[in-house]
Amino acid sequence: MYKQFRKETPSGVINKSEFKEVMKQMGVVDNFLQDLIFNVFDDDKDACIDFQEFVNALSVMTRGTPDEKLECEYF
C-alpha cells in the first residue's frame, strides 16, 4: 500500500485540492462532504494527508468499532 501511495503522491502527502479531485472522480461532488472527509483523514490538521493519516483513517473506516467510526466522523 505504501508503494502505491508514494507512486500516486511522490511528495508523500495529499493536499486538499488533490483530495477533492480524487473525490470528484469517485462521484463525491458535494464540497461539504469532501471537506468533511478530508478533515477526518487530516488528523494533525496541517492541510495535508500523509501515509500514516491515510492508513489510520482507512483502518477506522473499515475495521473500527461503531463508536470509533462515529468519533472519527464527528470530531
C-alpha distances in whole Angstrom, upper triangle without the diagonal:
4,5,5,6,9,10,11,12,14,16,13,14,15,19,21,22,18,17,21,20,17,19,22,20,19,23,23,26,27,27,28,25,23,24,24,20,19,21,20,16,18,19,21,23,22,22,18,15,13,9,11,13,10,9,13,14,12,13,16,16,15,17,19,23,25,26,23,22,25,25,22,23,27,26
4,5,5,6,8,10,10,11,13,10,12,13,17,20,21,18,17,21,21,18,20,23,21,21,24,24,27,28,28,28,26,23,24,24,21,19,21,20,16,17,18,19,21,20,20,16,13,11,7,9,12,10,9,13,14,13,14,18,18,18,19,21,24,27,27,24,23,26,26,22,24,27,26
4,5,5,6,9,10,10,13,11,13,15,18,21,22,18,18,22,21,18,21,23,22,21,25,25,28,30,29,30,28,25,26,26,23,21,24,23,19,20,21,23,24,23,22,18,16,13,10,13,15,13,13,16,18,16,18,21,21,20,22,24,28,30,31,27,27,30,29,26,27,30,30
4,5,5,6,8,10,13,11,13,13,17,19,19,16,16,19,18,15,18,20,18,18,22,22,24,27,26,28,25,22,24,24,21,19,22,21,18,19,21,22,23,22,21,17,15,13,10,14,15,12,12,16,17,15,17,20,20,19,21,23,27,29,30,26,25,28,28,24,26,29,28
4,5,5,6,8,10,8,9,10,13,16,17,13,13,16,16,13,16,19,17,17,21,20,23,24,24,25,23,20,21,21,18,16,19,18,14,15,17,19,20,19,17,14,11,9,7,11,12,9,10,14,14,13,15,18,18,18,20,22,25,27,28,24,23,26,25,22,23,26,25
4,5,5,5,8,6,9,10,14,17,18,14,15,18,17,16,18,21,19,20,23,23,25,27,26,27,25,22,23,24,21,19,21,21,17,17,19,20,21,19,18,14,12,10,8,12,14,12,13,16,17,16,18,21,21,22,23,25,29,30,31,27,26,29,28,25,26,29,28
4,6,6,9,9,11,12,15,18,18,14,15,18,17,15,18,20,18,19,23,23,25,27,26,28,26,23,24,25,22,20,23,23,19,20,22,23,23,22,20,17,15,13,12,15,17,14,16,19,20,18,21,24,23,23,25,27,31,32,33,30,28,31,31,27,28,31,30
4,6,9,9,10,9,12,15,15,11,12,15,13,11,15,16,15,16,19,19,21,23,23,25,23,19,21,22,19,17,20,20,17,18,20,21,21,20,18,14,13,12,11,15,16,13,15,18,18,17,20,22,21,21,24,26,29,31,31,28,26,29,29,25,25,28,28
4,5,5,6,7,10,13,13,10,11,14,13,12,15,17,16,17,21,20,22,23,22,24,22,19,19,21,18,16,19,19,15,15,18,19,19,17,15,11,10,9,10,13,14,12,14,17,17,17,20,22,21,22,25,26,29,31,31,28,26,28,28,24,25,27,26
4,5,8,9,12,16,16,13,14,18,17,16,19,21,20,21,24,24,25,27,25,27,26,22,23,25,22,19,21,22,18,18,20,20,21,18,17,13,13,11,11,15,16,15,17,20,20,20,22,25,25,25,27,29,32,34,34,30,29,32,31,27,28,30,29
4,6,8,10,14,14,12,14,17,17,16,19,21,21,22,25,24,25,26,24,26,25,21,21,23,21,18,20,21,17,16,18,18,18,15,14,11,11,9,11,14,15,14,17,19,19,20,22,24,25,26,28,28,32,33,33,30,29,31,29,26,27,29,27
4,7,10,14,15,12,13,17,17,16,18,21,21,21,24,23,25,26,24,25,24,20,20,21,19,16,18,18,14,14,15,15,16,14,13,10,9,6,7,10,11,11,13,15,16,17,19,21,22,23,24,25,29,30,30,26,26,28,26,23,24,26,25
4,6,10,12,10,10,14,14,14,16,18,19,19,22,21,22,23,20,21,20,17,17,18,16,13,14,15,12,10,13,13,13,11,10,6,5,4,7,10,10,9,12,14,14,15,18,20,20,21,23,24,27,28,28,24,23,25,24,20,21,23,22
4,7,8,6,6,10,11,10,12,15,15,16,18,17,18,19,17,18,17,14,13,15,13,10,12,13,10,10,13,13,13,11,9,5,5,7,9,12,10,9,13,15,14,15,18,19,18,20,23,23,26,27,27,24,22,24,23,19,19,21,21
4,6,5,6,9,10,11,12,14,16,17,19,17,17,17,15,16,16,12,12,14,13,9,11,13,11,9,13,13,11,9,6,5,6,9,12,14,12,12,16,17,15,17,20,21,20,22,25,25,28,28,28,25,23,24,23,19,19,21,20
4,5,5,6,9,10,10,12,14,15,16,14,14,14,11,13,13,9,8,11,10,7,9,12,10,9,13,14,11,10,6,7,8,12,14,16,14,13,17,17,15,17,20,20,19,22,25,24,27,27,26,24,22,22,21,18,17,19,18
4,5,5,6,9,10,11,13,14,15,13,13,13,11,13,14,10,10,13,13,10,13,15,14,13,17,17,15,14,10,10,11,14,17,19,17,16,19,20,18,19,23,23,22,24,27,27,30,29,29,27,24,25,25,21,20,22,21
4,5,5,6,9,10,11,13,15,13,13,15,13,15,15,11,12,15,13,10,14,15,13,13,17,18,16,15,11,10,10,13,14,17,15,14,17,19,17,18,21,22,20,22,25,26,29,29,29,26,24,25,25,21,21,23,23
4,5,5,6,9,10,11,13,11,12,13,11,13,12,8,9,11,9,7,11,12,10,11,14,16,14,14,11,9,9,12,13,15,13,11,15,16,14,14,18,19,17,19,22,22,25,25,26,23,20,22,21,18,17,19,19
4,5,5,6,9,10,10,8,8,10,8,11,10,6,8,11,9,8,12,13,12,13,17,18,16,16,12,12,12,15,17,19,16,14,18,19,16,17,20,20,18,21,24,24,27,26,26,24,21,22,22,19,17,19,20
4,5,5,6,9,10,9,9,11,11,14,13,9,12,14,13,12,15,17,15,16,20,21,19,19,15,14,14,17,18,21,18,16,19,21,18,18,22,23,20,22,26,26,29,28,29,27,24,25,26,22,21,23,24
4,5,5,6,9,9,10,12,12,15,13,10,12,14,12,11,15,15,14,15,19,21,19,19,16,14,13,15,16,18,17,14,16,19,16,15,19,20,18,19,22,23,26,26,27,25,22,23,24,20,19,22,23
4,5,5,6,5,7,9,10,12,9,7,10,12,9,10,13,14,13,15,18,20,19,19,16,15,14,17,17,19,17,14,17,18,15,15,18,19,16,18,21,22,24,24,25,23,20,21,22,18,17,19,21
4,5,5,5,5,8,9,12,11,9,12,14,12,13,16,17,16,18,22,24,22,22,18,18,17,20,21,23,20,18,21,22,19,18,22,22,19,21,25,25,28,27,28,26,23,24,25,22,20,22,24
4,5,7,8,12,13,16,14,12,15,17,15,15,19,19,18,20,23,25,24,24,20,19,18,20,20,23,21,18,20,22,20,18,22,23,20,21,24,26,28,28,29,27,24,25,27,23,22,24,26
4,6,8,11,13,15,13,11,15,15,13,14,17,17,16,19,22,25,23,24,21,19,18,20,20,22,20,17,19,20,17,16,19,20,17,17,21,23,25,24,26,24,21,22,24,21,19,22,24
4,6,9,12,14,11,11,14,15,13,15,18,18,18,21,24,26,25,25,22,21,20,23,23,25,22,19,21,23,19,18,22,22,18,19,23,24,26,25,27,25,22,23,25,22,19,22,24
4,6,8,10,7,7,11,11,10,12,15,15,15,18,21,23,21,23,19,19,18,21,21,23,20,18,20,21,17,17,20,20,17,18,22,22,24,23,24,23,19,20,22,19,16,19,21
4,6,9,8,7,11,12,12,13,16,17,17,19,22,24,22,23,19,20,19,23,24,25,22,20,23,24,20,20,24,23,20,22,25,26,27,26,27,26,22,22,24,21,18,20,22
4,6,5,6,9,10,11,12,14,16,17,18,21,23,21,22,19,20,20,23,24,26,22,21,23,24,20,20,24,23,20,22,25,25,27,24,25,24,21,20,22,19,16,18,20
4,5,5,6,9,10,10,12,14,15,16,19,21,18,19,16,17,17,21,23,24,21,20,23,23,19,20,24,23,20,23,26,25,27,25,26,24,21,21,21,19,16,17,18
4,5,5,6,9,10,11,12,14,15,18,20,17,19,16,17,18,21,23,24,20,19,22,22,18,20,23,21,19,22,25,24,25,23,23,22,19,18,18,16,13,14,15
4,5,5,6,8,10,11,13,14,17,19,17,19,16,17,16,20,21,22,18,17,20,19,16,16,19,18,15,18,21,20,22,20,20,19,16,15,16,14,11,12,14
4,5,5,6,9,10,11,12,15,17,15,16,13,14,14,17,19,20,16,15,18,18,14,15,19,18,15,18,21,21,23,21,22,20,17,17,18,15,12,14,15
4,6,5,6,9,10,10,13,15,12,14,11,12,13,16,18,19,15,15,18,18,14,16,19,18,16,20,22,21,23,22,21,20,17,17,16,14,12,12,13
4,5,5,6,9,10,12,14,12,15,13,14,13,17,18,18,15,14,17,16,13,15,17,15,14,17,20,18,20,18,18,16,14,13,13,10,8,9,10
4,5,5,6,9,11,14,12,15,12,13,11,14,16,16,12,11,14,13,10,11,14,13,11,14,17,16,18,17,17,15,12,13,13,10,8,10,11
4,5,5,6,9,12,10,11,9,9,8,12,13,14,11,10,13,13,10,12,15,14,13,16,19,18,20,20,20,17,15,15,15,11,10,12,12
4,5,5,7,9,7,10,8,10,9,13,15,14,11,11,14,13,10,13,15,14,14,17,19,17,19,19,18,15,14,14,12,9,9,10,9
4,6,6,10,9,12,11,11,10,13,14,13,9,10,12,10,7,10,12,10,10,14,15,14,16,15,15,12,10,11,10,6,6,8,8
4,6,9,9,11,10,9,6,9,10,10,6,6,9,8,5,8,11,10,10,13,15,14,17,17,17,14,12,14,12,9,10,12,11
4,6,5,7,7,6,5,8,10,10,6,8,11,10,9,12,14,13,14,17,18,17,20,20,19,16,15,16,14,11,12,13,11
4,6,8,9,9,8,10,11,9,6,9,11,9,8,12,13,12,14,17,18,16,18,19,17,14,14,15,12,9,11,12,10
4,6,8,9,9,10,12,11,8,12,14,12,12,16,17,16,17,20,21,19,22,22,20,17,18,18,15,13,15,15,12
4,6,7,9,11,14,13,10,13,16,14,13,17,18,18,18,22,23,21,23,23,22,19,18,19,16,14,14,14,12
4,5,8,10,13,13,11,13,16,16,15,18,20,20,21,24,25,24,26,27,25,22,22,22,19,17,18,18,16
4,7,10,14,14,12,13,16,16,15,18,20,20,20,23,25,24,26,26,25,22,21,22,20,17,17,18,16
4,6,10,11,9,10,14,14,13,16,18,19,19,21,23,23,26,26,25,22,21,22,20,17,18,19,17
4,7,8,6,6,10,11,10,12,15,15,16,18,20,19,23,23,23,19,18,20,19,15,16,18,16
4,6,5,6,9,10,11,12,14,16,17,18,20,20,23,25,24,20,20,22,20,17,18,20,19
4,5,5,6,9,10,11,12,14,15,16,18,18,22,24,24,20,19,22,20,17,19,21,20
4,5,5,6,9,10,10,12,14,15,16,16,19,21,21,17,17,20,18,15,18,20,18
4,6,5,6,9,10,11,12,14,15,15,18,19,19,15,15,17,15,12,14,16,15
4,6,5,6,9,10,11,12,14,14,18,19,19,16,15,17,16,13,14,17,16
4,6,5,6,9,10,10,11,12,16,18,18,15,14,17,16,13,15,18,18
4,6,5,6,9,10,10,10,13,15,15,11,12,15,13,10,13,16,15
4,5,5,6,9,10,9,13,14,14,10,9,12,11,8,10,13,13
4,6,5,6,8,9,13,14,15,12,10,14,14,11,12,16,16
4,5,5,6,7,10,13,14,10,10,13,13,11,13,16,16
4,6,5,4,8,9,10,7,6,10,10,8,10,13,13
4,6,6,9,9,11,8,6,9,11,8,9,13,14
4,6,9,10,13,11,9,12,14,12,13,16,18
4,7,9,11,9,9,13,14,12,14,17,18
4,6,8,6,6,9,10,9,12,14,15
4,5,5,6,9,10,11,12,14,15
4,5,5,6,9,10,11,12,14
4,5,5,6,9,10,11,12
4,5,5,6,9,10,10
4,5,5,6,9,10
4,5,5,6,8
4,5,5,6
4,6,6
4,6
4
